[in-house]
Amino acid sequence: MAKVDEIYHKLCEEILESGYWYTDESRGIRCLQLSSKTIEIPLDEFPLLTTKKMFLEGIVGELLWFLRGELLPS
């Protein structure tokens, strides 16, 4: 498991252990939250592939579109 995943999983465990429940009145959904927690990850250590599959053709296509400097069609 990548270091990024370990940090994320530790945060999730802390939320499950120490978090508190509240109800989001606008949506009527119960949520578990832990305030004032952040994780800092240097981008050079952030892997592209973590826990889900990525659409490689879409990533390459978007990168090429960005490098060509094209605008979105109107």
N, CA, C and O atoms as a Tripos MOL2 file, in Angstrom:
@<TRIPOS>MOLECULE
protein
  296   295    74     0     0
PROTEIN
NO_CHARGES

@<TRIPOS>ATOM
      1 N           0.8440   -1.1680    0.0000 N.3       1 MET1
      2 CA          0.0000    0.0000    0.0000 C.3       1 MET1
      3 C           0.8960    1.2410    0.0000 C.2       1 MET1
      4 O           1.8990    1.2910    0.7120 O.2       1 MET1
      5 N           0.5320    2.2220   -0.7910 N.am      2 ALA2
      6 CA          1.3040    3.4610   -0.8810 C.3       2 ALA2
      7 C           1.1940    4.2540    0.4150 C.2       2 ALA2
      8 O           0.2260    4.1120    1.1620 O.2       2 ALA2
      9 N           2.1930    5.0870    0.6700 N.am      3 LYS3
     10 CA          2.1990    5.9020    1.8820 C.3       3 LYS3
     11 C           0.9680    6.8060    1.9430 C.2       3 LYS3
     12 O           0.4090    7.0240    3.0170 O.2       3 LYS3
     13 N           0.5490    7.3280    0.7980 N.am      4 VAL4
     14 CA         -0.6400    8.1770    0.7360 C.3       4 VAL4
     15 C          -1.8570    7.4070    1.2280 C.2       4 VAL4
     16 O          -2.6650    7.9390    1.9890 O.2       4 VAL4
     17 N          -1.9900    6.1710    0.8020 N.am      5 ASP5
     18 CA         -3.1170    5.3450    1.2370 C.3       5 ASP5
     19 C          -3.0760    5.1030    2.7360 C.2       5 ASP5
     20 O          -4.1150    5.1270    3.3960 O.2       5 ASP5
     21 N          -1.8810    4.8680    3.2860 N.am      6 GLU6
     22 CA         -1.7530    4.6380    4.7280 C.3       6 GLU6
     23 C          -2.2080    5.8610    5.5110 C.2       6 GLU6
     24 O          -2.9270    5.7300    6.5020 O.2       6 GLU6
     25 N          -1.7940    7.0470    5.0780 N.am      7 ILE7
     26 CA         -2.1970    8.2860    5.7450 C.3       7 ILE7
     27 C          -3.7090    8.4420    5.6820 C.2       7 ILE7
     28 O          -4.3420    8.7790    6.6830 O.2       7 ILE7
     29 N          -4.2880    8.2010    4.5140 N.am      8 TYR8
     30 CA         -5.7340    8.3250    4.3290 C.3       8 TYR8
     31 C          -6.4850    7.3250    5.2060 C.2       8 TYR8
     32 O          -7.4770    7.6840    5.8390 O.2       8 TYR8
     33 N          -6.0280    6.0890    5.2500 N.am      9 HIS9
     34 CA         -6.6960    5.0590    6.0510 C.3       9 HIS9
     35 C          -6.6040    5.3730    7.5440 C.2       9 HIS9
     36 O          -7.5550    5.1140    8.2820 O.2       9 HIS9
     37 N          -5.4790    5.9250    8.0040 N.am     10 LYS10
     38 CA         -5.3590    6.3220    9.4030 C.3      10 LYS10
     39 C          -6.3550    7.4280    9.7400 C.2      10 LYS10
     40 O          -6.9560    7.4170   10.8140 O.2      10 LYS10
     41 N          -6.5320    8.3870    8.8210 N.am     11 LEU11
     42 CA         -7.5080    9.4530    9.0370 C.3      11 LEU11
     43 C          -8.9230    8.8790    9.1090 C.2      11 LEU11
     44 O          -9.7170    9.2820    9.9590 O.2      11 LEU11
     45 N          -9.2330    7.9430    8.2210 N.am     12 CYS12
     46 CA        -10.5580    7.3030    8.2420 C.3      12 CYS12
     47 C         -10.7900    6.5660    9.5610 C.2      12 CYS12
     48 O         -11.8800    6.6390   10.1270 O.2      12 CYS12
     49 N          -9.7770    5.8610   10.0510 N.am     13 GLU13
     50 CA         -9.9040    5.1620   11.3340 C.3      13 GLU13
     51 C         -10.1430    6.1490   12.4690 C.2      13 GLU13
     52 O         -10.9520    5.8910   13.3600 O.2      13 GLU13
     53 N          -9.4410    7.2770   12.4390 N.am     14 GLU14
     54 CA         -9.6150    8.2820   13.4820 C.3      14 GLU14
     55 C         -11.0230    8.8730   13.4430 C.2      14 GLU14
     56 O         -11.6180    9.1300   14.4900 O.2      14 GLU14
     57 N         -11.5530    9.0890   12.2470 N.am     15 ILE15
     58 CA        -12.9210    9.5960   12.1140 C.3      15 ILE15
     59 C         -13.9080    8.5880   12.6840 C.2      15 ILE15
     60 O         -14.8390    8.9660   13.3950 O.2      15 ILE15
     61 N         -13.7140    7.3170   12.3810 N.am     16 LEU16
     62 CA        -14.6200    6.2860   12.8840 C.3      16 LEU16
     63 C         -14.5350    6.1520   14.4040 C.2      16 LEU16
     64 O         -15.5470    5.8930   15.0540 O.2      16 LEU16
     65 N         -13.3530    6.3230   14.9750 N.am     17 GLU17
     66 CA        -13.1750    6.1750   16.4150 C.3      17 GLU17
     67 C         -13.5980    7.4200   17.1950 C.2      17 GLU17
     68 O         -14.2120    7.3000   18.2560 O.2      17 GLU17
     69 N         -13.2790    8.6130   16.6850 N.am     18 SER18
     70 CA        -13.4620    9.8360   17.4640 C.3      18 SER18
     71 C         -14.4670   10.8100   16.8670 C.2      18 SER18
     72 O         -14.7480   11.8480   17.4650 O.2      18 SER18
     73 N         -15.0050   10.4960   15.7150 N.am     19 GLY19
     74 CA        -15.9250   11.4130   15.0520 C.3      19 GLY19
     75 C         -17.2700   11.4820   15.7460 C.2      19 GLY19
     76 O         -17.5740   10.6720   16.6220 O.2      19 GLY19
     77 N         -18.0680   12.4520   15.3500 N.am     20 TYR20
     78 CA        -19.4060   12.5850   15.9210 C.3      20 TYR20
     79 C         -20.4340   12.6760   14.7960 C.2      20 TYR20
     80 O         -20.1450   13.1460   13.6950 O.2      20 TYR20
     81 N         -21.6330   12.2150   15.1080 N.am     21 TRP21
     82 CA        -22.7180   12.1910   14.1350 C.3      21 TRP21
     83 C         -23.4720   13.5160   14.1630 C.2      21 TRP21
     84 O         -23.6780   14.1020   15.2260 O.2      21 TRP21
     85 N         -23.8740   13.9710   13.0070 N.am     22 TYR22
     86 CA        -24.7710   15.1090   12.9030 C.3      22 TYR22
     87 C         -25.6620   14.8890   11.6890 C.2      22 TYR22
     88 O         -25.3560   14.0700   10.8230 O.2      22 TYR22
     89 N         -26.7610   15.6220   11.6340 N.am     23 THR23
     90 CA        -27.6770   15.4900   10.5040 C.3      23 THR23
     91 C         -27.5760   16.7230    9.6330 C.2      23 THR23
     92 O         -27.7420   17.8460   10.1090 O.2      23 THR23
     93 N         -27.3050   16.5150    8.3660 N.am     24 ASP24
     94 CA        -27.2860   17.6040    7.3900 C.3      24 ASP24
     95 C         -28.7460   17.9420    7.1010 C.2      24 ASP24
     96 O         -29.4310   17.2080    6.3890 O.2      24 ASP24
     97 N         -29.2110   19.0470    7.6510 N.am     25 GLU25
     98 CA        -30.6280   19.4080    7.5540 C.3      25 GLU25
     99 C         -31.0800   19.6400    6.1150 C.2      25 GLU25
    100 O         -32.2190   19.3270    5.7710 O.2      25 GLU25
    101 N         -30.2080   20.1830    5.2740 N.am     26 SER26
    102 CA        -30.6190   20.4880    3.8980 C.3      26 SER26
    103 C         -30.8660   19.2230    3.0810 C.2      26 SER26
    104 O         -31.7070   19.2240    2.1820 O.2      26 SER26
    105 N         -30.1400   18.1410    3.3850 N.am     27 ARG27
    106 CA        -30.3120   16.8970    2.6370 C.3      27 ARG27
    107 C         -30.9490   15.8010    3.4670 C.2      27 ARG27
    108 O         -31.3680   14.7790    2.9230 O.2      27 ARG27
    109 N         -31.0280   15.9970    4.7840 N.am     28 GLY28
    110 CA        -31.6080   14.9890    5.6530 C.3      28 GLY28
    111 C         -30.7560   13.7370    5.7680 C.2      28 GLY28
    112 O         -31.2830   12.6330    5.9070 O.2      28 GLY28
    113 N         -29.4560   13.9010    5.7130 N.am     29 ILE29
    114 CA        -28.5310   12.7670    5.7510 C.3      29 ILE29
    115 C         -27.7100   12.8410    7.0320 C.2      29 ILE29
    116 O         -27.2220   13.9090    7.4020 O.2      29 ILE29
    117 N         -27.5590   11.7010    7.7080 N.am     30 ARG30
    118 CA        -26.6790   11.6400    8.8750 C.3      30 ARG30
    119 C         -25.2450   11.4790    8.3850 C.2      30 ARG30
    120 O         -24.9560   10.6750    7.4990 O.2      30 ARG30
    121 N         -24.3560   12.2650    8.9850 N.am     31 CYS31
    122 CA        -22.9560   12.2590    8.5770 C.3      31 CYS31
    123 C         -22.0650   12.0810    9.8000 C.2      31 CYS31
    124 O         -22.4140   12.5020   10.9030 O.2      31 CYS31
    125 N         -20.9300   11.4630    9.5950 N.am     32 LEU32
    126 CA        -19.9150   11.3150   10.6290 C.3      32 LEU32
    127 C         -18.7750   12.2560   10.2880 C.2      32 LEU32
    128 O         -18.2380   12.2180    9.1810 O.2      32 LEU32
    129 N         -18.4030   13.1110   11.2530 N.am     33 GLN33
    130 CA        -17.3680   14.0960   10.9420 C.3      33 GLN33
    131 C         -16.4060   14.2500   12.0950 C.2      33 GLN33
    132 O         -16.7300   13.9630   13.2470 O.2      33 GLN33
    133 N         -15.2230   14.7060   11.7620 N.am     34 LEU34
    134 CA        -14.1890   15.0370   12.7300 C.3      34 LEU34
    135 C         -13.6050   16.3620   12.2690 C.2      34 LEU34
    136 O         -12.9540   16.4260   11.2260 O.2      34 LEU34
    137 N         -13.8290   17.4060   13.0270 N.am     35 SER35
    138 CA        -13.4300   18.7520   12.6070 C.3      35 SER35
    139 C         -11.9350   18.9890   12.7340 C.2      35 SER35
    140 O         -11.2470   18.3620   13.5400 O.2      35 SER35
    141 N         -11.4650   19.8950   11.9300 N.am     36 SER36
    142 CA        -10.0970   20.4170   11.9860 C.3      36 SER36
    143 C          -9.0220   19.3690   11.7470 C.2      36 SER36
    144 O          -7.9440   19.4580   12.3350 O.2      36 SER36
    145 N          -9.2780   18.4070   10.9250 N.am     37 LYS37
    146 CA         -8.2570   17.4230   10.5700 C.3      37 LYS37
    147 C          -7.8880   17.6150    9.1100 C.2      37 LYS37
    148 O          -8.7580   17.7670    8.2520 O.2      37 LYS37
    149 N          -6.6150   17.6050    8.8410 N.am     38 THR38
    150 CA         -6.1420   17.6960    7.4650 C.3      38 THR38
    151 C          -5.0080   16.7000    7.2740 C.2      38 THR38
    152 O          -4.3950   16.2340    8.2350 O.2      38 THR38
    153 N          -4.7480   16.3910    6.0260 N.am     39 ILE39
    154 CA         -3.5690   15.6010    5.7020 C.3      39 ILE39
    155 C          -2.7790   16.3890    4.6600 C.2      39 ILE39
    156 O          -3.3490   16.9920    3.7500 O.2      39 ILE39
    157 N          -1.4930   16.3700    4.8080 N.am     40 GLU40
    158 CA         -0.6130   17.0420    3.8530 C.3      40 GLU40
    159 C           0.2560   15.9950    3.1790 C.2      40 GLU40
    160 O           0.9450   15.2160    3.8370 O.2      40 GLU40
    161 N           0.2090   15.9920    1.8640 N.am     41 ILE41
    162 CA          0.9550   15.0090    1.0940 C.3      41 ILE41
    163 C           1.7280   15.7450    0.0100 C.2      41 ILE41
    164 O           1.1180   16.4020   -0.8330 O.2      41 ILE41
    165 N           3.0520   15.6540    0.0090 N.am     42 PRO42
    166 CA          3.8250   16.2650   -1.0700 C.3      42 PRO42
    167 C           3.4200   15.6360   -2.4180 C.2      42 PRO42
    168 O           3.3100   14.4150   -2.5330 O.2      42 PRO42
    169 N           3.2040   16.4730   -3.4120 N.am     43 LEU43
    170 CA          2.7260   15.9570   -4.6970 C.3      43 LEU43
    171 C           3.7140   15.0160   -5.3620 C.2      43 LEU43
    172 O           3.3130   14.1810   -6.1730 O.2      43 LEU43
    173 N           4.9920   15.1300   -5.0400 N.am     44 ASP44
    174 CA          5.9440   14.2010   -5.6480 C.3      44 ASP44
    175 C           5.8160   12.7910   -5.0690 C.2      44 ASP44
    176 O           6.3570   11.8390   -5.6310 O.2      44 ASP44
    177 N           5.0950   12.6530   -3.9350 N.am     45 GLU45
    178 CA          4.8580   11.3360   -3.3500 C.3      45 GLU45
    179 C           3.4540   10.8110   -3.6590 C.2      45 GLU45
    180 O           3.1030    9.6990   -3.2620 O.2      45 GLU45
    181 N           2.6590   11.6050   -4.3610 N.am     46 PHE46
    182 CA          1.2770   11.2200   -4.6230 C.3      46 PHE46
    183 C           1.2090   10.3440   -5.8680 C.2      46 PHE46
    184 O           1.5260   10.8020   -6.9660 O.2      46 PHE46
    185 N           0.8000    9.0990   -5.7070 N.am     47 PRO47
    186 CA          0.7300    8.2150   -6.8800 C.3      47 PRO47
    187 C          -0.5250    8.4830   -7.7110 C.2      47 PRO47
    188 O          -1.5520    8.9030   -7.1790 O.2      47 PRO47
    189 N          -0.4350    8.2440   -8.9890 N.am     48 LEU48
    190 CA         -1.6090    8.3940   -9.8420 C.3      48 LEU48
    191 C          -2.6410    7.3380   -9.4960 C.2      48 LEU48
    192 O          -3.8250    7.6440   -9.3510 O.2      48 LEU48
    193 N          -2.2020    6.1130   -9.3650 N.am     49 LEU49
    194 CA         -3.1300    5.0200   -9.0860 C.3      49 LEU49
    195 C          -3.1070    4.7080   -7.5990 C.2      49 LEU49
    196 O          -2.0780    4.3030   -7.0580 O.2      49 LEU49
    197 N          -4.2320    4.8960   -6.9460 N.am     50 THR50
    198 CA         -4.3100    4.5670   -5.5280 C.3      50 THR50
    199 C          -5.2550    3.3950   -5.3620 C.2      50 THR50
    200 O          -4.8300    2.2420   -5.4430 O.2      50 THR50
    201 N          -6.5240    3.6670   -5.1320 N.am     51 THR51
    202 CA         -7.4550    2.5750   -4.8590 C.3      51 THR51
    203 C          -8.4940    2.3850   -5.9580 C.2      51 THR51
    204 O          -9.4220    1.5950   -5.7920 O.2      51 THR51
    205 N          -8.3570    3.0880   -7.0640 N.am     52 LYS52
    206 CA         -9.3410    2.9060   -8.1260 C.3      52 LYS52
    207 C          -8.6620    2.8950   -9.4920 C.2      52 LYS52
    208 O          -7.5440    3.3830   -9.6550 O.2      52 LYS52
    209 N          -9.3560    2.3340  -10.4540 N.am     53 LYS53
    210 CA         -8.8300    2.2820  -11.8150 C.3      53 LYS53
    211 C          -8.9790    3.6460  -12.4750 C.2      53 LYS53
    212 O          -9.9420    4.3680  -12.2190 O.2      53 LYS53
    213 N          -8.0170    3.9900  -13.3260 N.am     54 MET54
    214 CA         -8.0410    5.2690  -14.0310 C.3      54 MET54
    215 C          -8.2290    5.0100  -15.5220 C.2      54 MET54
    216 O          -7.7690    3.9950  -16.0450 O.2      54 MET54
    217 N          -8.9070    5.9320  -16.2030 N.am     55 PHE55
    218 CA         -9.1330    5.8570  -17.6410 C.3      55 PHE55
    219 C          -7.9380    6.5020  -18.3370 C.2      55 PHE55
    220 O          -7.9270    7.7060  -18.5910 O.2      55 PHE55
    221 N          -6.9290    5.6770  -18.6420 N.am     56 LEU56
    222 CA         -5.6510    6.1790  -19.1500 C.3      56 LEU56
    223 C          -5.8130    6.9550  -20.4510 C.2      56 LEU56
    224 O          -5.1720    7.9920  -20.6250 O.2      56 LEU56
    225 N          -6.6550    6.4800  -21.3690 N.am     57 GLU57
    226 CA         -6.8290    7.1860  -22.6410 C.3      57 GLU57
    227 C          -7.3800    8.5950  -22.4100 C.2      57 GLU57
    228 O          -6.9840    9.5390  -23.0930 O.2      57 GLU57
    229 N          -8.2910    8.7310  -21.4480 N.am     58 GLY58
    230 CA         -8.8430   10.0450  -21.1290 C.3      58 GLY58
    231 C          -7.8060   10.9640  -20.5160 C.2      58 GLY58
    232 O          -7.7800   12.1590  -20.8070 O.2      58 GLY58
    233 N          -6.9490   10.4120  -19.6680 N.am     59 ILE59
    234 CA         -5.8900   11.2060  -19.0450 C.3      59 ILE59
    235 C          -4.9170   11.7110  -20.1010 C.2      59 ILE59
    236 O          -4.5620   12.8900  -20.1090 O.2      59 ILE59
    237 N          -4.4900   10.8320  -20.9840 N.am     60 VAL60
    238 CA         -3.5550   11.2170  -22.0500 C.3      60 VAL60
    239 C          -4.2070   12.2320  -22.9830 C.2      60 VAL60
    240 O          -3.5780   13.2180  -23.3660 O.2      60 VAL60
    241 N          -5.4630   11.9940  -23.3480 N.am     61 GLY61
    242 CA         -6.1710   12.9170  -24.2350 C.3      61 GLY61
    243 C          -6.2950   14.3090  -23.6300 C.2      61 GLY61
    244 O          -6.0990   15.3100  -24.3180 O.2      61 GLY61
    245 N          -6.6230   14.3710  -22.3390 N.am     62 GLU62
    246 CA         -6.7530   15.6720  -21.6780 C.3      62 GLU62
    247 C          -5.3930   16.3690  -21.5820 C.2      62 GLU62
    248 O          -5.3040   17.5830  -21.7640 O.2      62 GLU62
    249 N          -4.3390   15.6050  -21.2980 N.am     63 LEU63
    250 CA         -3.0030   16.1920  -21.2340 C.3      63 LEU63
    251 C          -2.6040   16.7770  -22.5890 C.2      63 LEU63
    252 O          -2.0750   17.8870  -22.6520 O.2      63 LEU63
    253 N          -2.8520   16.0400  -23.6650 N.am     64 LEU64
    254 CA         -2.5130   16.5380  -24.9980 C.3      64 LEU64
    255 C          -3.3370   17.7730  -25.3490 C.2      64 LEU64
    256 O          -2.8180   18.7180  -25.9420 O.2      64 LEU64
    257 N          -4.6320   17.7670  -24.9820 N.am     65 TRP65
    258 CA         -5.4980   18.9170  -25.2230 C.3      65 TRP65
    259 C          -4.9480   20.1380  -24.4820 C.2      65 TRP65
    260 O          -4.9090   21.2380  -25.0340 O.2      65 TRP65
    261 N          -4.5240   19.9410  -23.2290 N.am     66 PHE66
    262 CA         -3.9730   21.0320  -22.4320 C.3      66 PHE66
    263 C          -2.6780   21.5590  -23.0510 C.2      66 PHE66
    264 O          -2.4790   22.7700  -23.1450 O.2      66 PHE66
    265 N          -1.7960   20.6450  -23.4730 N.am     67 LEU67
    266 CA         -0.5150   21.0730  -24.0470 C.3      67 LEU67
    267 C          -0.6920   21.8040  -25.3670 C.2      67 LEU67
    268 O           0.1010   22.6880  -25.6930 O.2      67 LEU67
    269 N          -1.7320   21.4460  -26.1440 N.am     68 ARG68
    270 CA         -1.9890   22.1540  -27.4000 C.3      68 ARG68
    271 C          -2.5910   23.5290  -27.1540 C.2      68 ARG68
    272 O          -2.5900   24.3680  -28.0550 O.2      68 ARG68
    273 N          -3.1100   23.7790  -25.9460 N.am     69 GLY69
    274 CA         -3.6790   25.0890  -25.6170 C.3      69 GLY69
    275 C          -5.0110   25.3300  -26.2830 C.2      69 GLY69
    276 O          -5.3740   26.4840  -26.5130 O.2      69 GLY69
    277 N          -5.7500   24.2930  -26.5990 N.am     70 GLU70
    278 CA         -7.0390   24.4490  -27.2560 C.3      70 GLU70
    279 C          -8.0930   24.9160  -26.2660 C.2      70 GLU70
    280 O          -8.0000   24.6520  -25.0670 O.2      70 GLU70
    281 N          -9.1070   25.6210  -26.7900 N.am     71 LEU71
    282 CA        -10.2300   26.0470  -25.9760 C.3      71 LEU71
    283 C         -11.3590   25.0300  -26.0780 C.2      71 LEU71
    284 O         -11.4170   24.2370  -27.0180 O.2      71 LEU71
    285 N         -12.2460   25.0670  -25.1050 N.am     72 LEU72
    286 CA        -13.4220   24.1830  -25.1620 C.3      72 LEU72
    287 C         -14.3290   24.6380  -26.2940 C.2      72 LEU72
    288 O         -14.4480   25.8390  -26.5370 O.2      72 LEU72
    289 N         -14.9720   23.7040  -26.9920 N.am     73 PRO73
    290 CA        -15.9070   24.1020  -28.0490 C.3      73 PRO73
    291 C         -17.1050   24.8120  -27.4370 C.2      73 PRO73
    292 O         -17.5830   24.4270  -26.3690 O.2      73 PRO73
    293 N         -17.5910   25.8510  -28.1140 N.am     74 SER74
    294 CA        -18.7420   26.6070  -27.5550 C.3      74 SER74
    295 C         -20.0460   26.1870  -28.1780 C.2      74 SER74
    296 O         -21.0990   26.7190  -27.8240 O.2      74 SER74
@<TRIPOS>BOND
     1     1     2 1
     2     2     3 1
     3     3     4 2
     4     3     5 am
     5     5     6 1
     6     6     7 1
     7     7     8 2
     8     7     9 am
     9     9    10 1
    10    10    11 1
    11    11    12 2
    12    11    13 am
    13    13    14 1
    14    14    15 1
    15    15    16 2
    16    15    17 am
    17    17    18 1
    18    18    19 1
    19    19    20 2
    20    19    21 am
    21    21    22 1
    22    22    23 1
    23    23    24 2
    24    23    25 am
    25    25    26 1
    26    26    27 1
    27    27    28 2
    28    27    29 am
    29    29    30 1
    30    30    31 1
    31    31    32 2
    32    31    33 am
    33    33    34 1
    34    34    35 1
    35    35    36 2
    36    35    37 am
    37    37    38 1
    38    38    39 1
    39    39    40 2
    40    39    41 am
    41    41    42 1
    42    42    43 1
    43    43    44 2
    44    43    45 am
    45    45    46 1
    46    46    47 1
    47    47    48 2
    48    47    49 am
    49    49    50 1
    50    50    51 1
    51    51    52 2
    52    51    53 am
    53    53    54 1
    54    54    55 1
    55    55    56 2
    56    55    57 am
    57    57    58 1
    58    58    59 1
    59    59    60 2
    60    59    61 am
    61    61    62 1
    62    62    63 1
    63    63    64 2
    64    63    65 am
    65    65    66 1
    66    66    67 1
    67    67    68 2
    68    67    69 am
    69    69    70 1
    70    70    71 1
    71    71    72 2
    72    71    73 am
    73    73    74 1
    74    74    75 1
    75    75    76 2
    76    75    77 am
    77    77    78 1
    78    78    79 1
    79    79    80 2
    80    79    81 am
    81    81    82 1
    82    82    83 1
    83    83    84 2
    84    83    85 am
    85    85    86 1
    86    86    87 1
    87    87    88 2
    88    87    89 am
    89    89    90 1
    90    90    91 1
    91    91    92 2
    92    91    93 am
    93    93    94 1
    94    94    95 1
    95    95    96 2
    96    95    97 am
    97    97    98 1
    98    98    99 1
    99    99   100 2
   100    99   101 am
   101   101   102 1
   102   102   103 1
   103   103   104 2
   104   103   105 am
   105   105   106 1
   106   106   107 1
   107   107   108 2
   108   107   109 am
   109   109   110 1
   110   110   111 1
   111   111   112 2
   112   111   113 am
   113   113   114 1
   114   114   115 1
   115   115   116 2
   116   115   117 am
   117   117   118 1
   118   118   119 1
   119   119   120 2
   120   119   121 am
   121   121   122 1
   122   122   123 1
   123   123   124 2
   124   123   125 am
   125   125   126 1
   126   126   127 1
   127   127   128 2
   128   127   129 am
   129   129   130 1
   130   130   131 1
   131   131   132 2
   132   131   133 am
   133   133   134 1
   134   134   135 1
   135   135   136 2
   136   135   137 am
   137   137   138 1
   138   138   139 1
   139   139   140 2
   140   139   141 am
   141   141   142 1
   142   142   143 1
   143   143   144 2
   144   143   145 am
   145   145   146 1
   146   146   147 1
   147   147   148 2
   148   147   149 am
   149   149   150 1
   150   150   151 1
   151   151   152 2
   152   151   153 am
   153   153   154 1
   154   154   155 1
   155   155   156 2
   156   155   157 am
   157   157   158 1
   158   158   159 1
   159   159   160 2
   160   159   161 am
   161   161   162 1
   162   162   163 1
   163   163   164 2
   164   163   165 am
   165   165   166 1
   166   166   167 1
   167   167   168 2
   168   167   169 am
   169   169   170 1
   170   170   171 1
   171   171   172 2
   172   171   173 am
   173   173   174 1
   174   174   175 1
   175   175   176 2
   176   175   177 am
   177   177   178 1
   178   178   179 1
   179   179   180 2
   180   179   181 am
   181   181   182 1
   182   182   183 1
   183   183   184 2
   184   183   185 am
   185   185   186 1
   186   186   187 1
   187   187   188 2
   188   187   189 am
   189   189   190 1
   190   190   191 1
   191   191   192 2
   192   191   193 am
   193   193   194 1
   194   194   195 1
   195   195   196 2
   196   195   197 am
   197   197   198 1
   198   198   199 1
   199   199   200 2
   200   199   201 am
   201   201   202 1
   202   202   203 1
   203   203   204 2
   204   203   205 am
   205   205   206 1
   206   206   207 1
   207   207   208 2
   208   207   209 am
   209   209   210 1
   210   210   211 1
   211   211   212 2
   212   211   213 am
   213   213   214 1
   214   214   215 1
   215   215   216 2
   216   215   217 am
   217   217   218 1
   218   218   219 1
   219   219   220 2
   220   219   221 am
   221   221   222 1
   222   222   223 1
   223   223   224 2
   224   223   225 am
   225   225   226 1
   226   226   227 1
   227   227   228 2
   228   227   229 am
   229   229   230 1
   230   230   231 1
   231   231   232 2
   232   231   233 am
   233   233   234 1
   234   234   235 1
   235   235   236 2
   236   235   237 am
   237   237   238 1
   238   238   239 1
   239   239   240 2
   240   239   241 am
   241   241   242 1
   242   242   243 1
   243   243   244 2
   244   243   245 am
   245   245   246 1
   246   246   247 1
   247   247   248 2
   248   247   249 am
   249   249   250 1
   250   250   251 1
   251   251   252 2
   252   251   253 am
   253   253   254 1
   254   254   255 1
   255   255   256 2
   256   255   257 am
   257   257   258 1
   258   258   259 1
   259   259   260 2
   260   259   261 am
   261   261   262 1
   262   262   263 1
   263   263   264 2
   264   263   265 am
   265   265   266 1
   266   266   267 1
   267   267   268 2
   268   267   269 am
   269   269   270 1
   270   270   271 1
   271   271   272 2
   272   271   273 am
   273   273   274 1
   274   274   275 1
   275   275   276 2
   276   275   277 am
   277   277   278 1
   278   278   279 1
   279   279   280 2
   280   279   281 am
   281   281   282 1
   282   282   283 1
   283   283   284 2
   284   283   285 am
   285   285   286 1
   286   286   287 1
   287   287   288 2
   288   287   289 am
   289   289   290 1
   290   290   291 1
   291   291   292 2
   292   291   293 am
   293   293   294 1
   294   294   295 1
   295   295   296 2
@<TRIPOS>SUBSTRUCTURE
     1 MET1         2 RESIDUE 1 A MET
     2 ALA2         6 RESIDUE 1 A ALA
     3 LYS3        10 RESIDUE 1 A LYS
     4 VAL4        14 RESIDUE 1 A VAL
     5 ASP5        18 RESIDUE 1 A ASP
     6 GLU6        22 RESIDUE 1 A GLU
     7 ILE7        26 RESIDUE 1 A ILE
     8 TYR8        30 RESIDUE 1 A TYR
     9 HIS9        34 RESIDUE 1 A HIS
    10 LYS10       38 RESIDUE 1 A LYS
    11 LEU11       42 RESIDUE 1 A LEU
    12 CYS12       46 RESIDUE 1 A CYS
    13 GLU13       50 RESIDUE 1 A GLU
    14 GLU14       54 RESIDUE 1 A GLU
    15 ILE15       58 RESIDUE 1 A ILE
    16 LEU16       62 RESIDUE 1 A LEU
    17 GLU17       66 RESIDUE 1 A GLU
    18 SER18       70 RESIDUE 1 A SER
    19 GLY19       74 RESIDUE 1 A GLY
    20 TYR20       78 RESIDUE 1 A TYR
    21 TRP21       82 RESIDUE 1 A TRP
    22 TYR22       86 RESIDUE 1 A TYR
    23 THR23       90 RESIDUE 1 A THR
    24 ASP24       94 RESIDUE 1 A ASP
    25 GLU25       98 RESIDUE 1 A GLU
    26 SER26      102 RESIDUE 1 A SER
    27 ARG27      106 RESIDUE 1 A ARG
    28 GLY28      110 RESIDUE 1 A GLY
    29 ILE29      114 RESIDUE 1 A ILE
    30 ARG30      118 RESIDUE 1 A ARG
    31 CYS31      122 RESIDUE 1 A CYS
    32 LEU32      126 RESIDUE 1 A LEU
    33 GLN33      130 RESIDUE 1 A GLN
    34 LEU34      134 RESIDUE 1 A LEU
    35 SER35      138 RESIDUE 1 A SER
    36 SER36      142 RESIDUE 1 A SER
    37 LYS37      146 RESIDUE 1 A LYS
    38 THR38      150 RESIDUE 1 A THR
    39 ILE39      154 RESIDUE 1 A ILE
    40 GLU40      158 RESIDUE 1 A GLU
    41 ILE41      162 RESIDUE 1 A ILE
    42 PRO42      166 RESIDUE 1 A PRO
    43 LEU43      170 RESIDUE 1 A LEU
    44 ASP44      174 RESIDUE 1 A ASP
    45 GLU45      178 RESIDUE 1 A GLU
    46 PHE46      182 RESIDUE 1 A PHE
    47 PRO47      186 RESIDUE 1 A PRO
    48 LEU48      190 RESIDUE 1 A LEU
    49 LEU49      194 RESIDUE 1 A LEU
    50 THR50      198 RESIDUE 1 A THR
    51 THR51      202 RESIDUE 1 A THR
    52 LYS52      206 RESIDUE 1 A LYS
    53 LYS53      210 RESIDUE 1 A LYS
    54 MET54      214 RESIDUE 1 A MET
    55 PHE55      218 RESIDUE 1 A PHE
    56 LEU56      222 RESIDUE 1 A LEU
    57 GLU57      226 RESIDUE 1 A GLU
    58 GLY58      230 RESIDUE 1 A GLY
    59 ILE59      234 RESIDUE 1 A ILE
    60 VAL60      238 RESIDUE 1 A VAL
    61 GLY61      242 RESIDUE 1 A GLY
    62 GLU62      246 RESIDUE 1 A GLU
    63 LEU63      250 RESIDUE 1 A LEU
    64 LEU64      254 RESIDUE 1 A LEU
    65 TRP65      258 RESIDUE 1 A TRP
    66 PHE66      262 RESIDUE 1 A PHE
    67 LEU67      266 RESIDUE 1 A LEU
    68 ARG68      270 RESIDUE 1 A ARG
    69 GLY69      274 RESIDUE 1 A GLY
    70 GLU70      278 RESIDUE 1 A GLU
    71 LEU71      282 RESIDUE 1 A LEU
    72 LEU72      286 RESIDUE 1 A LEU
    73 PRO73      290 RESIDUE 1 A PRO
    74 SER74      294 RESIDUE 1 A SER
